[in-house]
Amino acid sequence: MAAYLIAQVDVHDPETYKKYTAGVPATLDKYGGTFRVRGGAVTPKEGGWEPKRLVVIEFPDMAALNRWYDSPEYQKIIGIRHDASEGQMIFVEGA
């Protein structure tokens, strides 16, 4: 069953964040990760939720998603995201 990383991100240092976004794609292939949403316009409809940036990445299953997140490749760049942004992230299984 597919699994998804869903993140809402508030970038406060765009130049540093660009280093992170440039590095992420190379970490995904080995784990079958594919961007489904990467930024783009957000149109709030209900509940007052107005995220500045949304990211959705699909993986073949939850195990692959967790392997990617814990991988040395991703852990090497995660600090860049922490330095450049604030946000929330969840992992969820698909239907």
N, CA, C and O atoms as a Tinker XYZ file with bonds, in Angstrom:
   380  protein
     1  N      0.839000   -1.168000    0.000000    73     2
     2  CA     0.000000    0.000000    0.000000    64     1     3
     3  C      0.892000    1.242000    0.000000    63     2     4     5
     4  O      1.837000    1.331000    0.784000    81     3
     5  N      0.594000    2.188000   -0.871000    73     3     6
     6  CA     1.382000    3.419000   -0.952000    64     5     7
     7  C      1.352000    4.164000    0.379000    63     6     8     9
     8  O      0.402000    4.057000    1.155000    81     7
     9  N      2.409000    4.914000    0.616000    73     7    10
    10  CA     2.504000    5.760000    1.805000    64     9    11
    11  C      2.938000    7.151000    1.363000    63    10    12    13
    12  O      3.647000    7.312000    0.370000    81    11
    13  N      2.503000    8.140000    2.114000    73    11    14
    14  CA     2.743000    9.527000    1.738000    64    13    15
    15  C      3.361000   10.317000    2.878000    63    14    16    17
    16  O      2.957000   10.185000    4.033000    81    15
    17  N      4.336000   11.132000    2.542000    73    15    18
    18  CA     4.834000   12.162000    3.429000    64    17    19
    19  C      4.048000   13.417000    3.072000    63    18    20    21
    20  O      3.990000   13.806000    1.905000    81    19
    21  N      3.448000   14.046000    4.067000    73    19    22
    22  CA     2.743000   15.303000    3.862000    64    21    23
    23  C      3.366000   16.314000    4.815000    63    22    24    25
    24  O      3.418000   16.100000    6.026000    81    23
    25  N      3.837000   17.418000    4.246000    73    23    26
    26  CA     4.495000   18.439000    5.059000    64    25    27
    27  C      3.953000   19.813000    4.717000    63    26    28    29
    28  O      3.686000   20.131000    3.558000    81    27
    29  N      3.799000   20.609000    5.746000    73    27    30
    30  CA     3.498000   22.026000    5.558000    64    29    31
    31  C      4.731000   22.762000    6.051000    63    30    32    33
    32  O      5.231000   22.497000    7.144000    81    31
    33  N      5.216000   23.688000    5.237000    73    31    34
    34  CA     6.505000   24.320000    5.498000    64    33    35
    35  C      6.377000   25.837000    5.422000    63    34    36    37
    36  O      5.736000   26.373000    4.519000    81    35
    37  N      6.990000   26.513000    6.374000    73    35    38
    38  CA     7.100000   27.969000    6.364000    64    37    39
    39  C      8.591000   28.287000    6.245000    63    38    40    41
    40  O      9.342000   28.160000    7.212000    81    39
    41  N      9.002000   28.695000    5.065000    73    39    42
    42  CA    10.415000   28.961000    4.783000    64    41    43
    43  C     10.762000   30.376000    5.241000    63    42    44    45
    44  O     10.126000   31.342000    4.820000    81    43
    45  N     11.773000   30.498000    6.105000    73    43    46
    46  CA    12.206000   31.819000    6.560000    64    45    47
    47  C     13.576000   32.206000    6.012000    63    46    48    49
    48  O     14.009000   33.346000    6.181000    81    47
    49  N     14.265000   31.267000    5.353000    73    47    50
    50  CA    15.557000   31.553000    4.714000    64    49    51
    51  C     15.559000   30.883000    3.343000    63    50    52    53
    52  O     16.076000   29.775000    3.195000    81    51
    53  N     14.984000   31.548000    2.337000    73    51    54
    54  CA    14.830000   30.930000    1.012000    64    53    55
    55  C     16.137000   30.485000    0.366000    63    54    56    57
    56  O     16.169000   29.447000   -0.294000    81    55
    57  N     17.201000   31.238000    0.540000    73    55    58
    58  CA    18.473000   30.865000   -0.094000    64    57    59
    59  C     19.008000   29.554000    0.478000    63    58    60    61
    60  O     19.467000   28.691000   -0.270000    81    59
    61  N     18.952000   29.406000    1.772000    73    59    62
    62  CA    19.396000   28.155000    2.395000    64    61    63
    63  C     18.446000   27.020000    2.040000    63    62    64    65
    64  O     18.890000   25.901000    1.780000    81    63
    65  N     17.148000   27.294000    2.026000    73    63    66
    66  CA    16.156000   26.263000    1.703000    64    65    67
    67  C     16.364000   25.721000    0.291000    63    66    68    69
    68  O     16.104000   24.544000    0.044000    81    67
    69  N     16.824000   26.551000   -0.633000    73    67    70
    70  CA    17.108000   26.093000   -2.003000    64    69    71
    71  C     18.157000   24.988000   -2.006000    63    70    72    73
    72  O     18.094000   24.082000   -2.837000    81    71
    73  N     19.115000   25.049000   -1.094000    73    71    74
    74  CA    20.131000   23.989000   -0.996000    64    73    75
    75  C     19.473000   22.668000   -0.603000    63    74    76    77
    76  O     19.837000   21.608000   -1.111000    81    75
    77  N     18.511000   22.742000    0.297000    73    75    78
    78  CA    17.780000   21.545000    0.718000    64    77    79
    79  C     16.960000   20.981000   -0.437000    63    78    80    81
    80  O     17.040000   19.789000   -0.734000    81    79
    81  N     16.167000   21.840000   -1.094000    73    79    82
    82  CA    15.307000   21.352000   -2.181000    64    81    83
    83  C     16.123000   20.836000   -3.357000    63    82    84    85
    84  O     15.659000   19.965000   -4.092000    81    83
    85  N     17.317000   21.354000   -3.544000    73    83    86
    86  CA    18.185000   20.848000   -4.609000    64    85    87
    87  C     18.719000   19.457000   -4.268000    63    86    88    89
    88  O     18.983000   18.658000   -5.166000    81    87
    89  N     18.878000   19.166000   -2.987000    73    87    90
    90  CA    19.442000   17.890000   -2.574000    64    89    91
    91  C     18.453000   16.754000   -2.419000    63    90    92    93
    92  O     18.837000   15.589000   -2.523000    81    91
    93  N     17.187000   17.064000   -2.173000    73    91    94
    94  CA    16.197000   16.020000   -1.887000    64    93    95
    95  C     15.975000   15.043000   -3.042000    63    94    96    97
    96  O     15.980000   13.836000   -2.800000    81    95
    97  N     15.780000   15.497000   -4.286000    73    95    98
    98  CA    15.454000   14.545000   -5.361000    64    97    99
    99  C     16.435000   13.376000   -5.479000    63    98   100   101
   100  O     16.013000   12.246000   -5.726000    81    99
   101  N     17.712000   13.623000   -5.309000    73    99   102
   102  CA    18.705000   12.555000   -5.424000    64   101   103
   103  C     18.564000   11.510000   -4.321000    63   102   104   105
   104  O     19.044000   10.386000   -4.474000    81   103
   105  N     17.915000   11.862000   -3.213000    73   103   106
   106  CA    17.748000   10.905000   -2.118000    64   105   107
   107  C     16.528000   10.011000   -2.305000    63   106   108   109
   108  O     16.412000    8.984000   -1.636000    81   107
   109  N     15.621000   10.380000   -3.198000    73   107   110
   110  CA    14.332000    9.685000   -3.319000    64   109   111
   111  C     14.369000    8.416000   -4.164000    63   110   112   113
   112  O     13.725000    7.426000   -3.818000    81   111
   113  N     15.111000    8.432000   -5.264000    73   111   114
   114  CA    15.056000    7.336000   -6.243000    64   113   115
   115  C     15.274000    5.957000   -5.629000    63   114   116   117
   116  O     14.521000    5.024000   -5.908000    81   115
   117  N     16.283000    5.832000   -4.811000    73   115   118
   118  CA    16.636000    4.543000   -4.201000    64   117   119
   119  C     15.480000    3.938000   -3.398000    63   118   120   121
   120  O     15.403000    2.721000   -3.231000    81   119
   121  N     14.583000    4.798000   -2.902000    73   119   122
   122  CA    13.486000    4.354000   -2.038000    64   121   123
   123  C     12.127000    4.426000   -2.730000    63   122   124   125
   124  O     11.094000    4.192000   -2.104000    81   123
   125  N     12.131000    4.749000   -4.021000    73   123   126
   126  CA    10.890000    4.793000   -4.791000    64   125   127
   127  C     10.038000    6.011000   -4.529000    63   126   128   129
   128  O      8.839000    5.995000   -4.809000    81   127
   129  N     10.628000    7.072000   -3.994000    73   127   130
   130  CA     9.876000    8.281000   -3.686000    64   129   131
   131  C      9.625000    9.135000   -4.915000    63   130   132   133
   132  O     10.498000    9.284000   -5.770000    81   131
   133  N      8.418000    9.700000   -4.999000    73   131   134
   134  CA     8.015000   10.556000   -6.116000    64   133   135
   135  C      7.253000   11.761000   -5.579000    63   134   136   137
   136  O      6.302000   11.613000   -4.812000    81   135
   137  N      7.677000   12.948000   -5.984000    73   135   138
   138  CA     6.930000   14.144000   -5.599000    64   137   139
   139  C      5.558000   14.116000   -6.247000    63   138   140   141
   140  O      5.439000   13.846000   -7.442000    81   139
   141  N      4.520000   14.394000   -5.466000    73   139   142
   142  CA     3.157000   14.566000   -5.976000    64   141   143
   143  C      2.735000   16.026000   -5.858000    63   142   144   145
   144  O      1.977000   16.532000   -6.686000    81   143
   145  N      3.231000   16.693000   -4.826000    73   143   146
   146  CA     3.015000   18.128000   -4.646000    64   145   147
   147  C      4.334000   18.686000   -4.136000    63   146   148   149
   148  O      4.941000   18.140000   -3.215000    81   147
   149  N      4.767000   19.783000   -4.749000    73   147   150
   150  CA     6.025000   20.404000   -4.304000    64   149   151
   151  C      5.870000   21.911000   -4.440000    63   150   152   153
   152  O      6.218000   22.500000   -5.464000    81   151
   153  N      5.344000   22.519000   -3.389000    73   151   154
   154  CA     5.066000   23.947000   -3.466000    64   153   155
   155  C      3.788000   24.162000   -4.257000    63   154   156   157
   156  O      2.836000   23.393000   -4.122000    81   155
   157  N      3.758000   25.177000   -5.061000    73   155   158
   158  CA     2.574000   25.453000   -5.864000    64   157   159
   159  C      1.542000   26.253000   -5.090000    63   158   160   161
   160  O      1.628000   26.410000   -3.872000    81   159
   161  N      0.578000   26.745000   -5.822000    73   159   162
   162  CA    -0.472000   27.575000   -5.226000    64   161   163
   163  C     -1.366000   26.743000   -4.313000    63   162   164   165
   164  O     -1.716000   25.608000   -4.636000    81   163
   165  N     -1.725000   27.313000   -3.189000    73   163   166
   166  CA    -2.632000   26.686000   -2.227000    64   165   167
   167  C     -3.907000   27.526000   -2.178000    63   166   168   169
   168  O     -3.846000   28.747000   -2.039000    81   167
   169  N     -5.055000   26.872000   -2.290000    73   167   170
   170  CA    -6.344000   27.560000   -2.237000    64   169   171
   171  C     -7.129000   27.058000   -1.030000    63   170   172   173
   172  O     -7.743000   25.993000   -1.100000    81   171
   173  N     -7.123000   27.801000    0.078000    73   171   174
   174  CA    -7.875000   27.371000    1.258000    64   173   175
   175  C     -9.380000   27.318000    0.966000    63   174   176   177
   176  O     -9.918000   28.198000    0.294000    81   175
   177  N    -10.047000   26.290000    1.471000    73   175   178
   178  CA   -11.487000   26.140000    1.269000    64   177   179
   179  C    -12.259000   26.048000    2.577000    63   178   180   181
   180  O    -13.345000   26.617000    2.689000    81   179
   181  N    -11.718000   25.341000    3.572000    73   179   182
   182  CA   -12.439000   25.161000    4.834000    64   181   183
   183  C    -11.465000   25.177000    6.003000    63   182   184   185
   184  O    -10.300000   24.802000    5.871000    81   183
   185  N    -11.960000   25.613000    7.132000    73   183   186
   186  CA   -11.234000   25.462000    8.383000    64   185   187
   187  C    -10.131000   26.466000    8.657000    63   186   188   189
   188  O     -9.475000   26.376000    9.695000    81   187
   189  N     -9.905000   27.407000    7.776000    73   187   190
   190  CA    -8.899000   28.420000    8.039000    64   189   191
   191  C     -7.462000   27.963000    7.895000    63   190   192   193
   192  O     -6.547000   28.671000    8.317000    81   191
   193  N     -7.242000   26.795000    7.309000    73   191   194
   194  CA    -5.878000   26.292000    7.114000    64   193   195
   195  C     -5.277000   27.000000    5.918000    63   194   196   197
   196  O     -5.802000   26.901000    4.809000    81   195
   197  N     -4.171000   27.721000    6.130000    73   195   198
   198  CA    -3.524000   28.462000    5.055000    64   197   199
   199  C     -2.023000   28.201000    5.060000    63   198   200   201
   200  O     -1.245000   29.097000    5.387000    81   199
   201  N     -1.608000   26.999000    4.705000    73   199   202
   202  CA    -0.175000   26.700000    4.681000    64   201   203
   203  C      0.530000   27.526000    3.610000    63   202   204   205
   204  O     -0.033000   27.801000    2.551000    81   203
   205  N      1.750000   27.910000    3.898000    73   203   206
   206  CA     2.519000   28.684000    2.932000    64   205   207
   207  C      3.075000   27.784000    1.827000    63   206   208   209
   208  O      3.140000   28.185000    0.665000    81   207
   209  N      3.471000   26.578000    2.194000    73   207   210
   210  CA     4.038000   25.636000    1.227000    64   209   211
   211  C      3.635000   24.229000    1.650000    63   210   212   213
   212  O      3.752000   23.871000    2.822000    81   211
   213  N      3.162000   23.433000    0.698000    73   211   214
   214  CA     2.821000   22.031000    0.956000    64   213   215
   215  C      3.700000   21.130000    0.105000    63   214   216   217
   216  O      4.037000   21.448000   -1.035000    81   215
   217  N      4.059000   20.003000    0.690000    73   215   218
   218  CA     4.837000   18.993000   -0.022000    64   217   219
   219  C      4.185000   17.646000    0.235000    63   218   220   221
   220  O      3.869000   17.309000    1.377000    81   219
   221  N      3.983000   16.872000   -0.831000    73   219   222
   222  CA     3.491000   15.502000   -0.728000    64   221   223
   223  C      4.433000   14.629000   -1.544000    63   222   224   225
   224  O      4.655000   14.876000   -2.730000    81   223
   225  N      4.986000   13.602000   -0.896000    73   223   226
   226  CA     5.865000   12.652000   -1.576000    64   225   227
   227  C      5.269000   11.267000   -1.399000    63   226   228   229
   228  O      4.946000   10.862000   -0.282000    81   227
   229  N      5.123000   10.542000   -2.495000    73   227   230
   230  CA     4.576000    9.182000   -2.473000    64   229   231
   231  C      5.712000    8.164000   -2.475000    63   230   232   233
   232  O      6.703000    8.319000   -3.189000    81   231
   233  N      5.548000    7.120000   -1.662000    73   231   234
   234  CA     6.478000    5.998000   -1.600000    64   233   235
   235  C      5.695000    4.709000   -1.813000    63   234   236   237
   236  O      4.481000    4.686000   -1.610000    81   235
   237  N      6.371000    3.636000   -2.220000    73   235   238
   238  CA     5.664000    2.374000   -2.459000    64   237   239
   239  C      4.934000    1.842000   -1.227000    63   238   240   241
   240  O      3.873000    1.228000   -1.344000    81   239
   241  N      5.506000    2.079000   -0.050000    73   239   242
   242  CA     4.895000    1.603000    1.193000    64   241   243
   243  C      5.528000    2.346000    2.368000    63   242   244   245
   244  O      6.492000    3.091000    2.196000    81   243
   245  N      4.983000    2.138000    3.544000    73   243   246
   246  CA     5.458000    2.834000    4.733000    64   245   247
   247  C      6.898000    2.453000    5.070000    63   246   248   249
   248  O      7.664000    3.290000    5.547000    81   247
   249  N      7.266000    1.208000    4.827000    73   247   250
   250  CA     8.639000    0.782000    5.115000    64   249   251
   251  C      9.633000    1.567000    4.262000    63   250   252   253
   252  O     10.671000    1.999000    4.763000    81   251
   253  N      9.324000    1.752000    2.985000    73   251   254
   254  CA    10.208000    2.515000    2.097000    64   253   255
   255  C     10.303000    3.970000    2.551000    63   254   256   257
   256  O     11.383000    4.560000    2.536000    81   255
   257  N      9.180000    4.541000    2.950000    73   255   258
   258  CA     9.171000    5.925000    3.432000    64   257   259
   259  C     10.054000    6.067000    4.667000    63   258   260   261
   260  O     10.852000    7.001000    4.753000    81   259
   261  N      9.920000    5.161000    5.611000    73   259   262
   262  CA    10.748000    5.218000    6.816000    64   261   263
   263  C     12.219000    4.973000    6.516000    63   262   264   265
   264  O     13.086000    5.608000    7.115000    81   263
   265  N     12.513000    4.055000    5.591000    73   263   266
   266  CA    13.913000    3.822000    5.199000    64   265   267
   267  C     14.505000    5.088000    4.590000    63   266   268   269
   268  O     15.646000    5.445000    4.885000    81   267
   269  N     13.730000    5.773000    3.735000    73   267   270
   270  CA    14.217000    7.015000    3.132000    64   269   271
   271  C     14.491000    8.058000    4.216000    63   270   272   273
   272  O     15.571000    8.647000    4.255000    81   271
   273  N     13.512000    8.283000    5.094000    73   271   274
   274  CA    13.661000    9.321000    6.114000    64   273   275
   275  C     14.882000    9.063000    6.999000    63   274   276   277
   276  O     15.594000   10.000000    7.361000    81   275
   277  N     15.123000    7.814000    7.343000    73   275   278
   278  CA    16.236000    7.445000    8.215000    64   277   279
   279  C     17.553000    7.248000    7.470000    63   278   280   281
   280  O     18.585000    7.012000    8.098000    81   279
   281  N     17.531000    7.341000    6.144000    73   279   282
   282  CA    18.720000    7.047000    5.338000    64   281   283
   283  C     19.837000    8.061000    5.585000    63   282   284   285
   284  O     19.573000    9.219000    5.906000    81   283
   285  N     21.078000    7.618000    5.434000    73   283   286
   286  CA    22.201000    8.553000    5.563000    64   285   287
   287  C     22.117000    9.695000    4.552000    63   286   288   289
   288  O     22.505000   10.825000    4.849000    81   287
   289  N     21.609000    9.395000    3.361000    73   287   290
   290  CA    21.510000   10.420000    2.317000    64   289   291
   291  C     20.586000   11.561000    2.751000    63   290   292   293
   292  O     20.920000   12.736000    2.598000    81   291
   293  N     19.426000   11.199000    3.290000    73   291   294
   294  CA    18.487000   12.239000    3.706000    64   293   295
   295  C     18.932000   12.899000    5.006000    63   294   296   297
   296  O     18.847000   14.120000    5.137000    81   295
   297  N     19.399000   12.120000    5.955000    73   295   298
   298  CA    19.830000   12.689000    7.231000    64   297   299
   299  C     20.975000   13.686000    7.050000    63   298   300   301
   300  O     21.151000   14.595000    7.862000    81   299
   301  N     21.745000   13.508000    5.986000    73   299   302
   302  CA    22.850000   14.425000    5.693000    64   301   303
   303  C     22.353000   15.839000    5.385000    63   302   304   305
   304  O     23.059000   16.811000    5.652000    81   303
   305  N     21.131000   15.965000    4.822000    73   303   306
   306  CA    20.632000   17.288000    4.422000    64   305   307
   307  C     19.474000   17.803000    5.286000    63   306   308   309
   308  O     19.054000   18.949000    5.126000    81   307
   309  N     18.963000   16.987000    6.180000    73   307   310
   310  CA    17.792000   17.393000    6.961000    64   309   311
   311  C     18.057000   18.643000    7.808000    63   310   312   313
   312  O     17.152000   19.446000    8.033000    81   311
   313  N     19.280000   18.800000    8.267000    73   311   314
   314  CA    19.622000   19.978000    9.062000    64   313   315
   315  C     19.466000   21.278000    8.293000    63   314   316   317
   316  O     19.171000   22.320000    8.879000    81   315
   317  N     19.663000   21.219000    6.976000    73   315   318
   318  CA    19.478000   22.412000    6.141000    64   317   319
   319  C     18.021000   22.858000    6.222000    63   318   320   321
   320  O     17.731000   24.046000    6.364000    81   319
   321  N     17.101000   21.885000    6.128000    73   319   322
   322  CA    15.671000   22.221000    6.241000    64   321   323
   323  C     15.368000   22.818000    7.604000    63   322   324   325
   324  O     14.654000   23.816000    7.702000    81   323
   325  N     15.898000   22.220000    8.646000    73   323   326
   326  CA    15.652000   22.728000    9.996000    64   325   327
   327  C     16.174000   24.153000   10.166000    63   326   328   329
   328  O     15.547000   24.968000   10.842000    81   327
   329  N     17.318000   24.453000    9.556000    73   327   330
   330  CA    17.895000   25.793000    9.662000    64   329   331
   331  C     17.106000   26.837000    8.874000    63   330   332   333
   332  O     17.077000   28.007000    9.255000    81   331
   333  N     16.467000   26.422000    7.778000    73   331   334
   334  CA    15.846000   27.370000    6.849000    64   333   335
   335  C     14.335000   27.491000    6.974000    63   334   336   337
   336  O     13.733000   28.374000    6.362000    81   335
   337  N     13.708000   26.609000    7.766000    73   335   338
   338  CA    12.247000   26.598000    7.784000    64   337   339
   339  C     11.705000   26.045000    9.094000    63   338   340   341
   340  O     12.430000   25.464000    9.902000    81   339
   341  N     10.414000   26.245000    9.273000    73   339   342
   342  CA     9.639000   25.630000   10.351000    64   341   343
   343  C      8.517000   24.866000    9.671000    63   342   344   345
   344  O      8.085000   25.242000    8.582000    81   343
   345  N      8.043000   23.805000   10.294000    73   343   346
   346  CA     6.934000   23.102000    9.664000    64   345   347
   347  C      6.486000   21.888000   10.439000    63   346   348   349
   348  O      6.989000   21.581000   11.520000    81   347
   349  N      5.522000   21.210000    9.849000    73   347   350
   350  CA     4.986000   19.972000   10.398000    64   349   351
   351  C      5.029000   18.918000    9.298000    63   350   352   353
   352  O      4.931000   19.235000    8.112000    81   351
   353  N      5.177000   17.665000    9.708000    73   351   354
   354  CA     5.263000   16.563000    8.756000    64   353   355
   355  C      4.547000   15.352000    9.336000    63   354   356   357
   356  O      4.659000   15.058000   10.526000    81   355
   357  N      3.810000   14.657000    8.479000    73   355   358
   358  CA     3.192000   13.395000    8.874000    64   357   359
   359  C      3.457000   12.360000    7.796000    63   358   360   361
   360  O      3.694000   12.703000    6.638000    81   359
   361  N      3.415000   11.095000    8.179000    73   359   362
   362  CA     3.450000    9.970000    7.249000    64   361   363
   363  C      2.079000    9.311000    7.325000    63   362   364   365
   364  O      1.563000    9.085000    8.419000    81   363
   365  N      1.483000    9.001000    6.177000    73   363   366
   366  CA     0.148000    8.407000    6.155000    64   365   367
   367  C      0.077000    7.336000    5.074000    63   366   368   369
   368  O      0.630000    7.507000    3.988000    81   367
   369  N     -0.606000    6.230000    5.373000    73   367   370
   370  CA    -0.816000    5.186000    4.377000    64   369   371
   371  C     -1.948000    5.586000    3.450000    63   370   372   373
   372  O     -2.929000    6.198000    3.875000    81   371
   373  N     -1.802000    5.233000    2.174000    73   371   374
   374  CA    -2.832000    5.528000    1.185000    64   373   375
   375  C     -3.946000    4.500000    1.214000    63   374   376   377
   376  O     -3.912000    3.534000    1.976000    81   375
   377  N     -4.932000    4.732000    0.366000    73   375   378
   378  CA    -6.087000    3.827000    0.284000    64   377   379
   379  C     -5.777000    2.650000   -0.621000    63   378   380
   380  O     -6.626000    1.780000   -0.815000    81   379
